[in-house]
């Protein structure tokens, strides 16, 4: 989705060129999220805080500079330097304090264009500038109101109402202050922003910049991710120094750099000390201090005005990631790197959670985030898996195993469909929310809905401190590591493994399933080695991609545990190779899909050895009888069983426990999607029209 980055240097001199390059690099770290345009705003004046010597009142500083451009970030970079040359902007000019904001936009309201890019402005003079991630659902009403008050709109975006509303609020507050001769004549930045928040509906993360408040930034959020990064510098160098968390909220003169970002990837090369901003928090950077205010939406609306906000004190967290994770290393693309990282990501996901050995030679699973809630889950009326896209597919792969071990009915819900139907959720239900980012908009709304209905809510995410991680009653961090490619690969397989461990933990009170649980635990221990083995099919899948690169469509048939594999494999081909592909439940083949079969359409059939194997053999025979162009995935050594005539192409994969087989079977399809994309000349890490974390509806 849209990317936000901001940088404020305090009491440390930085050249304009340095500030620009830092902002550009912050945007580059957010490129993977998907975007179609970008923009930045910096100060034109290194001494913006001037005072009239006679009246002692502030002089309006020069308006901030705004640069916006459609297309890739490098297009914005060229535009900025060209325009800077045209206005004779001194790139070596030094700023002791400077606040800059930057943004990558993924079009929702209005086509990609400079005028629809962010920062969006309040109008001439750029009195208020805003970068925004999310969607303002009541923007049309606000726009009509502002037009009636004389505001003119230039863009098609929902975002433009925010800076214009800020200016409207500021002007009204200043008028009110002027009328009150005995009162305080100052209007604070936080007052303006909190009044704006009171008017907004929808999901958003916002950063405000204004020449009325030079060298200040304000951020706030509701439903979209936002982080604050803090880096305090020693007085005689730019190297990071140790720093007491308790002091960072206090005003001090120590040199420091402060960052806002919608993603930790943009912060990690600068600092590991971060604050995860929570919903309805307003974070104000001013005079080297960080102030956090809590906006109470209900109270603000009930009193018909803005109550005095509560100040909040929070501790910083330390990012559990390294700079190397956001670099491609020896790989050509992030998706390729992440596919090949799966043995390590699975190992990390299981580390410390699998128990095997000891004096009693016990085998089990320890999920610390769930241990106090396992009894409740076992007594549930049903378990509901809720997710979107790849996360939904991962839950679908895990559903049969959880049903088998728990004896509890498990239902599947696409988050958007659950919300559309307002499907029933009861207090006796356990709702499991699966999301790589932990910030997926529809999944978050479904979580809010389930909480209101009293269900036990469990989160399974890859992001510590995400909205789902914070707002569920309990959960599991999948710990797959940073995933840059838009098309999820290693997070998908780690999600399946986490949900397999969840099934074992829920079912570990049943003696009848003990041998089954122990066999799966043994399989989990060996799974990374099996993944390394299947990754050796890379060249074979590249050869297959060469045969398929000119095709228009691909069908993938699966059933049982591997129905999810068919859906996810087809999704990967669809989202990165831009090729029509469809995952089909093989049991439904005769109810429509069979009409598509002929000698030209490539069809992948997943037929590894499980309790659906004989049924898949029958499917292969029926497709072969209709001259289907078959590609069959089978267990090693079983090629002759699935393709006795040798007339179909066979992909042989290692055999593992049936509930873990989806982890193995998806990898050849991930590799196929990757190679198809590269051969077809598309951007594999940033697919057309897609974003990494879908934080708007």
C-alpha positions as CSV (number, residue, x, y, z in Angstrom):
1,X,0.0,0.0,0.0
2,X,1.1,3.6,0.2
3,X,4.4,4.3,1.9
4,X,5.2,7.0,4.4
5,X,8.6,8.3,5.4
6,X,9.7,11.4,7.3
7,X,13.0,12.7,8.7
8,X,13.7,15.4,11.3
9,X,17.3,16.3,12.3
10,X,17.6,18.3,15.5
11,X,20.7,20.1,16.7
12,X,22.8,18.3,14.1
13,X,23.8,20.1,10.8
14,X,22.7,18.4,7.6
15,X,23.1,19.6,4.1
16,X,20.0,19.9,1.8
17,X,21.5,17.2,-0.5
18,X,22.0,14.8,2.5
19,X,18.3,15.4,3.6
20,X,17.0,14.8,0.0
21,X,19.0,11.6,-0.4
22,X,17.9,10.3,3.0
23,X,14.3,10.9,2.0
24,X,14.7,9.3,-1.4
25,X,16.4,6.3,0.2
26,X,13.6,6.0,2.7
27,X,11.1,5.8,-0.2
28,X,13.3,3.2,-2.0
29,X,13.0,1.0,1.1
30,X,9.2,1.2,0.7
31,X,9.1,0.5,-3.0
32,X,8.3,-3.2,-2.5
33,X,4.9,-2.3,-1.0
34,X,3.7,-1.3,-4.5
35,X,3.2,2.3,-5.7
36,X,2.6,4.3,-8.9
37,X,3.8,7.8,-7.9
38,X,5.8,9.6,-5.2
39,X,6.6,12.9,-3.7
40,X,8.5,14.8,-1.0
41,X,8.5,18.2,0.8
42,X,11.5,20.0,2.2
43,X,12.1,23.5,3.6
44,X,13.2,26.3,1.3
45,X,14.7,28.4,4.1
46,X,17.3,27.1,6.6
47,X,16.2,29.7,9.2
48,X,12.4,29.4,9.1
49,X,11.7,30.6,12.6
50,X,12.1,34.4,12.3
51,X,10.7,37.1,14.6
52,X,9.8,40.7,13.7
53,X,12.2,42.9,15.8
54,X,9.5,45.5,16.6
55,X,6.4,43.4,17.3
56,X,8.3,40.4,18.4
57,X,5.7,38.3,16.6
58,X,6.7,35.5,14.2
59,X,7.3,36.3,10.6
60,X,5.7,33.9,8.2
61,X,8.5,31.7,6.8
62,X,9.0,30.8,3.1
63,X,6.6,28.1,2.0
64,X,7.9,24.6,2.0
65,X,9.0,23.1,-1.4
66,X,6.9,20.3,-2.8
67,X,7.9,17.9,-5.5
68,X,5.6,15.2,-6.9
69,X,5.9,12.8,-9.8
70,X,4.2,9.9,-11.4
71,X,6.1,6.6,-11.9
72,X,9.2,5.2,-10.3
73,X,11.1,7.0,-7.5
74,X,14.1,7.6,-9.8
75,X,11.8,9.7,-11.9
76,X,11.0,11.8,-8.8
77,X,14.8,12.1,-8.0
78,X,15.5,13.4,-11.5
79,X,12.6,15.9,-11.3
80,X,13.7,17.2,-8.0
81,X,17.3,17.9,-9.1
82,X,16.2,19.4,-12.4
83,X,13.7,21.7,-10.6
84,X,16.3,22.6,-8.0
85,X,18.8,23.6,-10.7
86,X,16.1,25.8,-12.3
87,X,15.5,27.7,-9.0
88,X,19.2,27.8,-8.1
89,X,18.5,25.9,-4.9
90,X,21.8,25.5,-2.9
91,X,22.2,21.8,-2.3
92,X,25.0,22.4,0.2
93,X,23.0,24.7,2.4
94,X,23.0,23.4,6.0
95,X,20.1,23.0,8.4
96,X,20.6,22.6,12.1
97,X,16.9,21.6,12.3
98,X,14.8,20.4,9.4
99,X,11.6,18.4,9.0
100,X,11.0,16.6,5.7
101,X,8.2,14.3,4.6
102,X,8.0,11.8,1.7
103,X,5.4,9.4,0.3
104,X,4.9,6.6,-2.3
105,X,1.3,6.4,-3.5
106,X,-0.8,3.5,-4.7
107,X,-3.7,4.9,-6.5
108,X,-7.2,4.6,-5.0
109,X,-8.9,7.9,-5.6
110,X,-7.7,9.4,-8.9
111,X,-5.3,8.1,-11.6
112,X,-1.5,8.2,-11.0
113,X,-0.4,11.7,-11.7
114,X,1.6,14.5,-10.1
115,X,-1.5,16.4,-8.9
116,X,-2.9,13.2,-7.2
117,X,0.5,12.4,-5.6
118,X,1.4,13.2,-2.0
119,X,2.2,15.4,-0.2
120,X,-1.3,17.0,-0.7
121,X,-1.5,20.7,0.1
122,X,-4.0,23.1,1.7
123,X,-3.5,25.5,-1.2
124,X,-1.3,28.4,-2.2
125,X,1.6,28.8,0.3
126,X,1.4,25.2,1.4
127,X,0.2,26.2,4.9
128,X,-0.4,22.6,5.7
129,X,1.0,19.5,3.9
130,X,-0.1,16.0,4.5
131,X,1.1,12.5,3.5
132,X,-1.5,9.8,4.0
133,X,-1.8,6.0,4.0
134,X,-5.4,4.8,4.1
135,X,-8.9,5.9,2.9
136,X,-11.1,8.7,4.3
137,X,-14.6,7.4,3.9
138,X,-16.4,10.7,4.5
139,X,-14.1,12.8,2.3
140,X,-17.0,13.6,-0.1
141,X,-19.0,15.3,2.7
142,X,-16.0,17.1,4.0
143,X,-15.1,18.3,0.4
144,X,-18.6,19.7,-0.1
145,X,-18.3,21.6,3.1
146,X,-14.9,23.0,2.3
147,X,-15.9,24.1,-1.2
148,X,-18.8,26.0,0.4
149,X,-16.2,27.8,2.5
150,X,-14.2,28.9,-0.6
151,X,-11.7,26.1,-0.9
152,X,-10.7,25.0,-4.4
153,X,-9.6,21.4,-5.0
154,X,-6.9,20.4,-7.6
155,X,-6.7,16.6,-7.1
156,X,-9.1,13.7,-7.3
157,X,-7.9,12.3,-4.0
158,X,-9.6,11.8,-0.7
159,X,-6.4,13.0,1.0
160,X,-6.7,16.6,-0.2
161,X,-9.5,17.3,2.2
162,X,-7.1,16.7,5.1
163,X,-4.7,19.6,4.7
164,X,-7.5,21.9,3.6
165,X,-9.5,20.9,6.7
166,X,-6.4,21.6,8.7
167,X,-6.1,25.2,7.3
168,X,-9.8,25.7,7.9
169,X,-9.5,24.6,11.5
170,X,-6.3,26.7,12.0
171,X,-8.0,29.8,10.6
172,X,-11.1,29.4,12.8
173,X,-9.0,28.8,15.9
174,X,-6.9,31.8,15.2
175,X,-10.1,33.9,14.8
176,X,-11.4,32.6,18.1
177,X,-8.1,33.4,19.8
178,X,-8.1,36.9,18.3
179,X,-11.6,37.6,19.7
180,X,-10.4,36.5,23.2
181,X,-8.3,39.4,24.2
182,X,-7.4,38.0,27.6
183,X,-6.8,34.4,26.5
184,X,-3.8,32.6,25.1
185,X,-3.2,33.8,21.6
186,X,-1.3,30.6,20.5
187,X,-2.9,27.7,18.6
188,X,-0.8,24.6,19.0
189,X,-0.1,22.2,16.1
190,X,-1.6,19.3,18.2
191,X,-4.8,21.3,18.7
192,X,-5.2,21.6,14.9
193,X,-4.5,18.0,14.2
194,X,-6.7,16.6,16.9
195,X,-9.6,18.7,15.6
196,X,-9.0,17.4,12.1
197,X,-9.0,13.8,13.5
198,X,-12.4,14.5,15.1
199,X,-13.8,15.2,11.6
200,X,-12.2,12.2,9.8
201,X,-13.8,8.8,9.3
202,X,-12.0,5.8,7.8
203,X,-8.5,4.3,8.1
204,X,-5.4,6.5,8.0
205,X,-1.8,7.1,9.0
206,X,-1.0,10.8,8.6
207,X,2.0,13.1,8.9
208,X,1.5,16.9,8.9
209,X,4.0,19.6,8.1
210,X,3.3,23.3,8.2
211,X,5.3,26.6,7.9
212,X,3.1,27.9,10.8
213,X,5.0,25.3,12.9
214,X,8.5,25.3,11.5
215,X,10.8,22.4,12.4
216,X,7.8,20.4,13.8
217,X,6.1,17.2,12.5
218,X,2.9,15.6,13.8
219,X,1.8,12.0,13.1
220,X,-1.4,10.3,13.9
221,X,-3.0,7.0,13.0
222,X,-6.2,5.0,13.0
223,X,-6.1,1.6,11.4
224,X,-2.9,2.0,9.2
225,X,0.6,1.2,10.4
226,X,3.1,3.8,11.5
227,X,6.4,3.7,13.4
228,X,8.6,6.3,15.1
229,X,12.4,5.7,14.9
230,X,14.7,7.5,17.4
231,X,18.4,7.9,16.9
232,X,20.4,10.0,19.4
233,X,23.8,11.2,18.3
234,X,26.9,12.0,20.3
235,X,27.8,15.7,20.2
236,X,31.1,15.2,18.4
237,X,30.0,12.6,15.7
238,X,27.1,11.2,13.8
239,X,27.5,7.8,15.3
240,X,24.7,6.4,17.3
241,X,25.1,6.7,21.1
242,X,23.5,4.7,23.9
243,X,20.4,6.5,25.1
244,X,18.0,6.3,28.0
245,X,14.4,5.5,26.8
246,X,13.0,7.5,29.7
247,X,14.6,10.7,28.3
248,X,13.3,10.6,24.8
249,X,10.0,12.2,25.6
250,X,11.7,15.1,27.4
251,X,13.0,18.2,25.8
252,X,16.8,18.1,25.6
253,X,19.4,19.7,23.5
254,X,21.2,16.6,22.5
255,X,21.7,16.0,18.7
256,X,19.2,13.5,17.4
257,X,17.5,12.2,14.3
258,X,13.8,11.2,14.4
259,X,12.0,9.2,11.7
260,X,8.5,8.3,10.8
261,X,7.8,5.3,8.5
262,X,5.0,3.0,7.6
263,X,7.3,0.1,7.6
264,X,10.4,-1.0,9.7
265,X,12.3,-1.6,6.5
266,X,12.8,2.1,6.0
267,X,14.1,2.5,9.6
268,X,16.5,-0.4,10.2
269,X,19.5,1.1,8.5
270,X,19.2,4.2,10.7
271,X,18.1,2.9,14.1
272,X,16.6,-0.2,15.8
273,X,14.9,1.9,18.5
274,X,11.3,2.3,17.5
275,X,7.9,3.2,18.9
276,X,4.9,1.4,17.4
277,X,2.3,4.2,17.2
278,X,-1.1,2.9,18.3
279,X,-4.5,3.9,17.0
280,X,-5.7,7.4,18.0
281,X,-2.3,8.4,19.2
282,X,-0.9,11.8,18.1
283,X,2.9,12.0,18.1
284,X,4.4,15.5,18.1
285,X,8.0,16.2,17.3
286,X,9.1,19.7,18.5
287,X,12.3,21.2,20.0
288,X,14.0,17.8,20.1
289,X,11.2,16.2,22.2
290,X,8.6,13.6,21.4
291,X,5.1,14.2,22.9
292,X,2.4,11.5,22.7
293,X,-1.2,12.4,23.1
294,X,-4.2,10.1,23.2
295,X,-7.2,11.1,21.2
296,X,-10.5,9.8,22.6
297,X,-12.8,9.5,19.6
298,X,-16.0,8.7,21.6
299,X,-15.4,11.4,24.2
300,X,-14.6,14.0,21.5
301,X,-17.9,13.2,19.6
302,X,-20.0,13.0,22.7
303,X,-19.1,16.4,24.1
304,X,-19.4,18.0,20.7
305,X,-15.9,19.5,21.0
306,X,-12.3,18.6,21.7
307,X,-11.6,17.5,25.3
308,X,-8.2,18.0,26.8
309,X,-6.1,15.1,25.5
310,X,-4.3,12.7,27.8
311,X,-0.5,12.6,27.6
312,X,0.9,9.1,27.2
313,X,4.4,7.7,28.1
314,X,5.6,4.8,26.2
315,X,8.8,2.8,26.1
316,X,10.8,2.2,22.9
317,X,11.1,-1.3,21.3
318,X,14.1,-2.8,19.6
319,X,13.6,-4.1,16.0
320,X,14.4,-7.8,15.7
321,X,15.8,-7.5,12.2
322,X,19.1,-6.7,10.4
323,X,20.0,-4.5,7.5
324,X,21.0,-7.6,5.5
325,X,17.4,-8.7,5.5
326,X,16.3,-5.8,3.3
327,X,19.0,-6.5,0.7
328,X,19.0,-9.0,-2.1
329,X,22.5,-10.3,-1.5
330,X,23.6,-12.6,-4.4
331,X,20.0,-13.0,-5.7
332,X,18.5,-11.1,-8.6
333,X,15.2,-10.5,-7.0
334,X,13.7,-10.5,-3.5
335,X,11.1,-13.1,-4.5
336,X,13.9,-15.4,-5.6
337,X,15.8,-14.8,-2.3
338,X,12.7,-15.4,-0.2
339,X,11.8,-18.7,-1.9
340,X,15.3,-20.0,-1.3
341,X,15.3,-18.7,2.3
342,X,12.5,-21.1,3.3
343,X,14.6,-23.7,5.0
344,X,16.0,-21.0,7.3
345,X,12.6,-19.3,7.8
346,X,10.9,-22.6,8.7
347,X,13.7,-23.4,11.1
348,X,13.3,-20.0,12.8
349,X,9.6,-20.4,13.0
350,X,9.9,-23.7,14.8
351,X,12.9,-22.8,17.0
352,X,12.1,-23.2,20.7
353,X,8.6,-24.4,20.0
354,X,9.1,-28.1,19.2
355,X,9.9,-30.4,22.1
356,X,11.6,-33.8,21.4
357,X,13.7,-35.7,23.8
358,X,14.4,-35.3,27.5
359,X,14.2,-37.9,30.3
360,X,10.8,-39.1,29.2
361,X,11.6,-38.8,25.5
362,X,8.5,-36.5,25.3
363,X,7.4,-34.9,22.1
364,X,5.2,-31.8,22.0
365,X,4.8,-28.2,21.1
366,X,5.2,-25.1,23.2
367,X,3.4,-22.0,22.0
368,X,3.8,-19.5,24.9
369,X,1.4,-17.0,23.4
370,X,-1.4,-19.5,23.5
371,X,-0.8,-21.7,26.6
372,X,-3.3,-19.9,28.8
373,X,-6.0,-20.1,26.2
374,X,-5.7,-23.7,24.9
375,X,-8.6,-25.0,27.1
376,X,-10.9,-22.3,25.8
377,X,-10.0,-23.2,22.2
378,X,-10.7,-27.0,22.9
379,X,-14.1,-26.1,24.4
380,X,-15.0,-23.9,21.4
381,X,-18.2,-24.4,19.5
382,X,-16.1,-24.0,16.4
383,X,-12.9,-22.4,15.2
384,X,-13.1,-19.8,12.4
385,X,-10.1,-19.1,10.3
386,X,-10.3,-15.5,8.9
387,X,-7.9,-14.0,6.4
388,X,-7.4,-12.7,2.9
389,X,-5.5,-13.9,-0.2
390,X,-2.4,-16.0,0.7
391,X,-3.1,-16.0,4.4
392,X,-6.5,-17.5,3.7
393,X,-4.9,-20.2,1.6
394,X,-2.5,-21.0,4.4
395,X,-5.3,-21.4,6.9
396,X,-7.2,-23.6,4.4
397,X,-4.1,-25.9,4.1
398,X,-4.1,-26.2,7.9
399,X,-7.9,-26.7,8.4
400,X,-8.0,-30.6,8.0
401,X,-5.3,-31.2,10.5
402,X,-6.8,-29.0,13.1
403,X,-10.2,-30.6,12.7
404,X,-8.6,-34.1,12.9
405,X,-6.7,-33.4,16.2
406,X,-9.2,-31.1,18.0
407,X,-12.5,-32.6,17.0
408,X,-13.8,-29.0,16.8
409,X,-15.5,-27.9,13.5
410,X,-13.3,-25.5,11.6
411,X,-14.9,-23.0,9.2
412,X,-13.2,-20.7,6.7
413,X,-14.0,-17.0,6.1
414,X,-12.7,-14.5,3.7
415,X,-12.6,-11.4,5.8
416,X,-14.3,-9.2,3.3
417,X,-17.2,-11.7,2.7
418,X,-17.7,-12.1,6.5
419,X,-18.1,-8.4,6.8
420,X,-20.4,-8.1,3.8
421,X,-22.7,-10.8,5.2
422,X,-22.3,-9.8,8.9
423,X,-21.9,-13.5,9.4
424,X,-22.8,-14.9,12.8
425,X,-19.9,-15.1,15.4
426,X,-20.7,-16.2,18.9
427,X,-19.0,-16.0,22.3
428,X,-18.4,-19.8,22.2
429,X,-16.3,-19.4,19.0
430,X,-12.6,-19.0,18.5
431,X,-11.7,-16.7,15.7
432,X,-8.1,-17.1,14.3
433,X,-6.9,-14.1,12.3
434,X,-4.1,-14.8,9.8
435,X,-2.2,-12.0,8.2
436,X,1.5,-11.6,7.2
437,X,1.6,-7.9,7.9
438,X,-0.9,-7.9,10.8
439,X,-2.4,-4.7,9.3
440,X,-4.7,-6.0,6.5
441,X,-7.7,-3.7,6.5
442,X,-10.5,-6.2,6.0
443,X,-9.0,-8.7,8.5
444,X,-8.7,-5.8,11.1
445,X,-12.3,-4.9,10.5
446,X,-13.3,-8.6,10.9
447,X,-11.3,-8.7,14.2
448,X,-13.2,-5.7,15.5
449,X,-16.4,-7.4,14.5
450,X,-15.4,-10.6,16.3
451,X,-14.3,-8.8,19.4
452,X,-17.7,-7.0,19.6
453,X,-19.4,-10.4,19.4
454,X,-17.4,-11.8,22.3
455,X,-15.3,-14.5,20.5
456,X,-11.8,-15.5,21.6
457,X,-9.6,-13.9,19.1
458,X,-6.2,-15.4,18.1
459,X,-3.7,-13.6,15.9
460,X,-1.1,-15.3,13.6
461,X,1.1,-12.6,12.1
462,X,4.7,-12.0,10.9
463,X,4.9,-8.6,12.5
464,X,5.5,-7.9,16.2
465,X,3.5,-4.9,17.3
466,X,1.1,-5.0,14.4
467,X,-2.5,-4.1,14.9
468,X,-3.7,-7.7,14.9
469,X,-0.9,-8.7,17.3
470,X,-1.9,-6.0,19.7
471,X,-5.7,-6.3,19.6
472,X,-6.2,-10.1,19.7
473,X,-6.5,-11.9,23.0
474,X,-3.5,-14.2,22.2
475,X,-1.5,-15.3,19.2
476,X,1.6,-16.6,17.6
477,X,4.3,-14.7,15.8
478,X,5.3,-16.8,12.8
479,X,8.9,-15.3,12.8
480,X,9.5,-15.9,9.1
481,X,11.7,-12.8,8.8
482,X,11.3,-9.7,6.7
483,X,9.5,-10.4,3.4
484,X,10.1,-7.7,0.7
485,X,8.6,-9.3,-2.4
486,X,4.9,-8.4,-2.8
487,X,4.1,-12.1,-3.6
488,X,4.3,-13.9,-0.2
489,X,6.4,-17.1,-0.2
490,X,8.2,-17.8,3.0
491,X,5.5,-16.3,5.1
492,X,2.9,-18.7,3.5
493,X,4.9,-21.8,4.4
494,X,5.7,-20.5,7.9
495,X,2.0,-19.8,8.5
496,X,1.1,-23.4,7.6
497,X,3.8,-24.7,10.0
498,X,2.5,-22.4,12.9
499,X,-1.1,-23.6,12.3
500,X,0.1,-27.2,12.3
501,X,1.8,-26.6,15.7
502,X,-1.4,-24.9,16.9
503,X,-3.3,-28.1,16.0
504,X,-0.8,-30.2,17.9
505,X,-1.0,-27.9,20.9
506,X,-4.8,-28.0,20.9
507,X,-5.0,-31.7,20.5
508,X,-2.3,-32.8,22.9
509,X,-4.8,-33.8,25.6
510,X,-6.0,-36.7,23.5
511,X,-4.2,-40.1,24.0
512,X,-5.8,-41.5,20.9
513,X,-3.9,-39.1,18.6
514,X,-0.5,-39.2,20.4
515,X,1.2,-41.3,17.8
516,X,-0.1,-39.1,15.0
517,X,1.1,-35.9,16.8
518,X,4.6,-37.4,17.4
519,X,4.9,-38.4,13.7
520,X,4.0,-34.9,12.6
521,X,6.5,-33.4,15.1
522,X,9.2,-35.7,13.7
523,X,8.2,-34.5,10.2
524,X,8.4,-30.8,11.4
525,X,12.0,-31.3,12.6
526,X,13.0,-32.8,9.2
527,X,10.9,-30.3,7.1
528,X,13.7,-27.8,6.4
529,X,15.9,-30.6,4.9
530,X,13.0,-31.6,2.7
531,X,12.5,-28.0,1.6
532,X,16.2,-27.9,0.6
533,X,15.7,-31.0,-1.4
534,X,12.7,-29.6,-3.3
535,X,14.5,-26.3,-4.0
536,X,16.9,-28.4,-6.2
537,X,14.0,-28.4,-8.8
538,X,14.8,-24.8,-9.6
539,X,16.3,-25.5,-13.0
540,X,13.6,-27.9,-13.9
541,X,10.9,-25.4,-13.1
542,X,12.8,-22.8,-15.2
543,X,12.7,-25.2,-18.1
544,X,9.0,-25.7,-17.6
545,X,8.5,-21.9,-17.5
546,X,10.1,-21.6,-20.9
547,X,7.5,-24.0,-22.3
548,X,4.6,-22.1,-20.6
549,X,5.7,-18.5,-21.0
550,X,3.6,-17.8,-24.1
551,X,0.5,-19.5,-22.7
552,X,-2.6,-17.4,-21.8
553,X,-4.1,-19.7,-19.0
554,X,-3.1,-22.3,-16.5
555,X,-5.4,-24.6,-14.4
556,X,-4.2,-26.2,-11.1
557,X,-6.2,-29.1,-9.7
558,X,-5.8,-30.1,-6.0
559,X,-7.9,-31.7,-3.3
560,X,-7.7,-32.5,0.4
561,X,-4.7,-30.9,2.0
562,X,-3.6,-29.7,-1.5
563,X,-6.7,-27.8,-2.5
564,X,-5.0,-24.9,-0.8
565,X,-1.9,-25.6,-2.8
566,X,-3.9,-25.3,-6.0
567,X,-5.3,-22.0,-5.0
568,X,-2.0,-20.6,-3.8
569,X,0.0,-21.9,-6.8
570,X,-2.5,-20.3,-9.2
571,X,-2.5,-17.1,-7.2
572,X,1.3,-16.8,-7.4
573,X,1.2,-17.3,-11.2
574,X,-1.6,-14.8,-11.5
575,X,-0.2,-12.0,-9.3
576,X,3.4,-11.9,-10.6
577,X,3.5,-13.5,-14.1
578,X,0.2,-11.7,-15.0
579,X,-1.1,-14.9,-16.5
580,X,-4.7,-16.1,-16.0
581,X,-4.5,-19.1,-13.7
582,X,-7.2,-20.8,-11.6
583,X,-6.9,-23.1,-8.7
584,X,-9.7,-25.8,-8.8
585,X,-10.9,-28.3,-6.3
586,X,-10.4,-31.6,-8.2
587,X,-13.7,-33.0,-6.8
588,X,-15.5,-30.3,-8.7
589,X,-13.9,-31.1,-12.0
590,X,-17.0,-32.6,-13.6
591,X,-19.1,-29.6,-12.5
592,X,-17.9,-27.2,-15.1
593,X,-14.1,-27.1,-15.3
594,X,-14.0,-30.2,-17.5
595,X,-15.5,-28.1,-20.3
596,X,-12.2,-26.2,-20.6
597,X,-10.0,-29.2,-21.2
598,X,-8.4,-29.6,-24.6
599,X,-4.9,-30.4,-26.0
600,X,-3.7,-26.8,-25.7
601,X,-4.6,-25.8,-22.1
602,X,-1.8,-26.6,-19.6
603,X,-3.1,-28.3,-16.5
604,X,-1.2,-28.9,-13.2
605,X,-2.5,-31.8,-11.1
606,X,-1.2,-32.2,-7.6
607,X,-1.2,-35.9,-6.8
608,X,1.3,-36.6,-4.0
609,X,0.6,-39.7,-1.9
610,X,-2.1,-39.1,0.7
611,X,-5.7,-40.3,1.3
612,X,-6.8,-38.5,-1.9
613,X,-4.2,-40.2,-4.1
614,X,-6.5,-42.7,-5.8
615,X,-9.1,-40.0,-6.5
616,X,-6.4,-37.9,-8.1
617,X,-5.3,-40.8,-10.2
618,X,-8.9,-41.0,-11.5
619,X,-8.8,-37.2,-12.3
620,X,-5.6,-37.7,-14.3
621,X,-7.1,-40.5,-16.3
622,X,-10.2,-38.5,-17.1
623,X,-8.1,-35.4,-18.1
624,X,-5.8,-37.6,-20.2
625,X,-8.8,-39.2,-22.0
626,X,-9.8,-35.7,-23.1
627,X,-6.3,-35.0,-24.4
628,X,-5.4,-32.7,-21.5
629,X,-2.0,-31.2,-21.5
630,X,-0.9,-32.5,-18.1
631,X,1.8,-31.5,-15.6
632,X,1.6,-33.9,-12.7
633,X,3.2,-33.3,-9.3
634,X,3.7,-36.5,-7.5
635,X,5.8,-38.1,-4.7
636,X,9.3,-39.3,-5.6
637,X,9.3,-42.7,-7.2
638,X,5.6,-42.6,-8.1
639,X,5.8,-41.2,-11.7
640,X,4.7,-44.5,-13.2
641,X,1.6,-44.6,-11.0
642,X,0.4,-41.2,-12.0
643,X,1.5,-41.2,-15.6
644,X,1.9,-44.8,-16.8
645,X,2.0,-43.9,-20.5
646,X,4.7,-41.3,-20.0
647,X,2.5,-38.8,-21.9
648,X,2.6,-36.1,-19.2
649,X,5.3,-34.0,-17.6
650,X,6.0,-35.1,-14.1
651,X,7.4,-33.1,-11.1
652,X,8.6,-35.4,-8.3
653,X,8.8,-33.9,-4.8
654,X,9.8,-35.4,-1.4
655,X,7.1,-37.2,0.5
656,X,6.4,-35.9,4.1
657,X,3.5,-36.2,6.5
658,X,0.3,-35.4,4.7
659,X,-0.5,-32.3,6.7
660,X,2.9,-30.9,5.9
661,X,2.9,-31.8,2.2
662,X,1.4,-28.4,1.2
663,X,4.7,-26.8,2.4
664,X,6.7,-29.0,0.0
665,X,4.2,-28.9,-2.9
666,X,3.9,-25.1,-3.1
667,X,7.6,-24.5,-3.7
668,X,7.8,-25.8,-7.3
669,X,4.8,-23.6,-8.1
670,X,6.5,-20.6,-6.4
671,X,9.6,-21.3,-8.6
672,X,7.4,-21.7,-11.7
673,X,5.7,-18.3,-11.0
674,X,9.0,-16.6,-10.4
675,X,10.6,-17.9,-13.6
676,X,7.5,-17.2,-15.7
677,X,7.6,-13.6,-14.5
678,X,11.2,-13.1,-15.4
679,X,10.9,-14.7,-18.8
680,X,7.8,-12.7,-19.6
681,X,9.7,-9.5,-18.7
682,X,7.6,-8.4,-15.8
683,X,8.7,-6.9,-12.4
684,X,8.6,-9.9,-10.1
685,X,9.0,-7.9,-6.8
686,X,6.5,-5.2,-7.6
687,X,3.6,-6.8,-9.7
688,X,1.2,-4.5,-11.5
689,X,-1.6,-3.1,-9.4
690,X,-0.6,-5.0,-6.3
691,X,0.6,-3.9,-2.9
692,X,2.4,-5.7,-0.1
693,X,0.2,-4.8,2.8
694,X,-3.4,-4.1,1.8
695,X,-4.3,-1.5,4.5
696,X,-7.2,0.0,2.7
697,X,-10.4,-1.5,1.4
